[in-house]
Each structure stands twice: as structure tokens, then as C-alpha cells.
Amino acid sequence: MRIHGIEEILSEHPVFKAFDKETLELLGGCARNEHFRAGDRIFAEGDSADKVFLLRKGDVAVEIATSERAPIIVETLHPGDVLGWSWMVPPYRHMSDARAMTEIRAISLGAVCTRQKCDESPVLGYRMFQHLLPHMATRVRVLRLQLLDLYGPKEG
Amino acid sequence: MSLVHKPDPMLPRRYRVRRAWTELADATSMDLTPVDGEAAAFQPGQFNMLYVFGVGEIAISISGNPAEPERLIHTTRSVGAVSAALNSLREGDMLGVRGPFGSSWPVAAETGRHIVFVAGGLGLAPLRPAIYHVLEHRQRYASLTLVYGARSPDELLYADEIKAWKSRFDTEVDVTVDHAGSAWTGRVGVVTTCLDRALAGLDPATVSAFLCGPEIMMRFSVMNLADAGVPPDRVWISMERNMKCAIGFCGHCQFGPDFVCRDGPVFRHDHVAELLSMKEI
């Protein structure tokens, strides 16, 4: 059986597939394999955003809870998606909960390690920006559409 | 000169409610049967004008199976006086029906292709006759995919039927909702997030797409289809406007140079693309 190195697994993720070998090796130093069982809490609102998760297998529910009502799933993420962006933005704290809906396999990048490498290599920092920003922009567009409550009843 | 008598399109025929049932908290389906004669045949995507005596008349898409015109089914959401009155009708009640009117989904002409239906909210109702047609002639089509978005799990239209379609080996069904409680195990997000997955692995040149739902949803979905390379002349949408006469006479549903009741409600997208991007038309 062939064992895939972490750089190779990273290179298969849609966000990182355009990265060259050297950059992947650099990021590989911050990466580790992650596994969650269905129902596991991946992170909770207010937790330190010390990792970003690159989903390889399984579905994640991003939830927001209040004391008055049960948690609401506001978004689900799937293989190829990136879970968490608070690791890039001070104060580096998660603003929602993330729960494994099914068994999850992912690669995580350590936030401090990745930010440090980006600080040391502006080229790497710019490439991360180039490849993560479209993903985030798509998510913002989707959330805007959800805000419109498109399927609610129209006056008539 | 033709001496064949054509029925007056402005004259409603009397129908009775054979059965009425609740679909959602604010939506009801009715199975109608004519008081005299046979029910009119219809094409998928066409609509009827339903007249609640003493209240008013509104356009409602036919949501039944075109192969079974004797079961004339409409699904209506209560949003105003006439639709609320329609949804209060019960078995045996009488109403007036004019139609069927308008253009239809050209699914019968798209054989051999990958068929993708994109529905949002109650937009599944006008698409359902076309879905029935493709399911009944499934071997004539390369594949069948339904991408359906709703507000929440409680507001999924035809939920049991969707489940049945999902269980078929020859049909792909991808359902997503805008928000959900923790018990929901499906996707949360808008339909556009499912489209890329639905199109993955398909040669876009061989895809024919049929969309019905809120205009903004259709606009963004069409952008995704175009980005994926689906030919613009293989995308159809169903428009909704304030239809009154249903024969292109009164002008209430004018949409640029077209009347939605007569030239639509189903349009090939490239025919109306420019108009769809105009504000408040």
C-alpha cells in the first residue's frame, strides 16, 4: 500500500493544487492529519483559532447557538472546502461552532506556524492570499444570498 | 377560413376539487376534475388561470404529470386574498379554470443530453411535470440531476417524492436549505453551492438546464452554468409576472418586448438574459 506524504495530500486539495513543490514542503511543516468522528465538536465559538482545516472527507456543520434557542446550522462544508478563517484575522478567535456531521478526515495547518512562514516569505503569504481569498469570497456571496431569504413568501 | 370552433380562452370552465391536501404550512395542492367533459391536456411548464368565484383569478403553474392530464394538480402558496381563498377550497368545492396557457419546458426535445433541474422554494412545482416526463422516459436521457434549495427542512416541497427520487439509482438529487436545526443531516447553503458538484464530470456541452425559482437564484445559477461552460442556448428559466388575461392582451405581464403569459413563462435564458439584469423591469 502506498503511503501519501502530507505535502502530496496537501497538493490534492483544491486550494493548494496550484502550489509548487517547494511551497508545499514549506507548508507541510505546519500541517498534520486530523480525524473526527461523527458528532465531534471540531471547535467552539470563542476558542482560539489555532488551526485551519482543509477538508478531505466528510461534512461539517457550522453552527451558531444562542441561549434562547437550539443551535442553527448556517452553513455546511464538504470535501475540498476550507474550515475556519479566524486564524488569519486578529484576535484569532472562532466566531461559530463547527461540528462533524459525519466522519471527517482533514489536514490542519497550525495558525501560528503558517502565519510565521508567511511573514518570513511574502511570496508564500501572497500565494496563500491568492488562493484562499476566492474561497472566502464565494462563501461571502453565498451568505449574502441566504440573507435575502429568497424563498420566503412574497407579498401578492 | 376555418370553421373549427375554438373555446373562448377568456371563458372559465367549471372544475371541482377532487382532493386537496397540505404540502407546507402555507402551501396546498389540489387535484381538480372538470364538471363537464375531459380535462385539457397540458405541456410541462404551462399554467392555468384559477378563478375562485367572487374573490378573483390568479395564474398557477400546473404541477401534475402531463401523462395523466385527468389528474389536474396545482400547488399554491397563500400570499394574498385569491391564493388564500384557493387554499381554503375543499373536496367538492367548485372553481373556474382557464387554460392551459403559455410556453413549456422543451424536455422532450433534449433527449440524449444530461438534464439538470435547478429549483428553489415553490419553483419545484412548475418543474415537476418536466421531471415526471424525464423520469418516465429516463432511458432517452444521458442523466438526470435535480438541485433543490429551500428555506429550511420544514419547507421542502414534495419531501416524500424527493426522497423517492433520491432512492433511484438513475437520478441524482441534491437538496440544500438556507438554515437548519442540528438534527438536519443534509446540506446548508444556496443552490449555487450544489451546482458545481452536480456538473462535475459532465461535458458541459452536453448539459441542458431548466431553472425555476426566485429570479436572483436563477441569475446566480445561470452564472455558474455559464462559468462551467453550459451553452447559453441550452438553459431555460421560468418567469413569474402579474398575469391577468393569460393571452397577451392586457399587458399586465409585459417583460420588455414579451408577454410572460403568451411568450413565457418558460424562456430560453439567452432570450431574456439582458432584461433579467435590468433593475425594476
Chai-1 contact restraints between the chains, C-beta under 6 A:
chainA,res_idxA,chainB,res_idxB,connection_type,confidence,min_distance_angstrom,max_distance_angstrom,comment,restraint_id
A,A70,B,G181,contact,1.0,0.0,6.0,A-B,restraint_1
A,P71,B,S182,contact,1.0,0.0,6.0,A-B,restraint_2
A,I72,B,H179,contact,1.0,0.0,6.0,A-B,restraint_3
A,I73,B,A180,contact,1.0,0.0,6.0,A-B,restraint_4
A,I73,B,V188,contact,1.0,0.0,6.0,A-B,restraint_5
A,V74,B,H179,contact,1.0,0.0,6.0,A-B,restraint_6
A,E75,B,V188,contact,1.0,0.0,6.0,A-B,restraint_7
A,E75,B,G189,contact,1.0,0.0,6.0,A-B,restraint_8
A,T76,B,R187,contact,1.0,0.0,6.0,A-B,restraint_9
A,T76,B,V188,contact,1.0,0.0,6.0,A-B,restraint_10
A,V142,B,G189,contact,1.0,0.0,6.0,A-B,restraint_11
A,V142,B,V190,contact,1.0,0.0,6.0,A-B,restraint_12
A,V142,B,T193,contact,1.0,0.0,6.0,A-B,restraint_13
A,L145,B,V190,contact,1.0,0.0,6.0,A-B,restraint_14
A,Q146,B,D178,contact,1.0,0.0,6.0,A-B,restraint_15
A,L150,B,P214,contact,1.0,0.0,6.0,A-B,restraint_16
A,L150,B,M217,contact,1.0,0.0,6.0,A-B,restraint_17
A,Y151,B,G120,contact,1.0,0.0,6.0,A-B,restraint_18
A,Y151,B,G121,contact,1.0,0.0,6.0,A-B,restraint_19
A,Y151,B,A150,contact,1.0,0.0,6.0,A-B,restraint_20
A,Y151,B,R151,contact,1.0,0.0,6.0,A-B,restraint_21
A,P153,B,V79,contact,1.0,0.0,6.0,A-B,restraint_22
A,K154,B,V79,contact,1.0,0.0,6.0,A-B,restraint_23
A,G156,B,V79,contact,1.0,0.0,6.0,A-B,restraint_24
A,G156,B,G80,contact,1.0,0.0,6.0,A-B,restraint_25
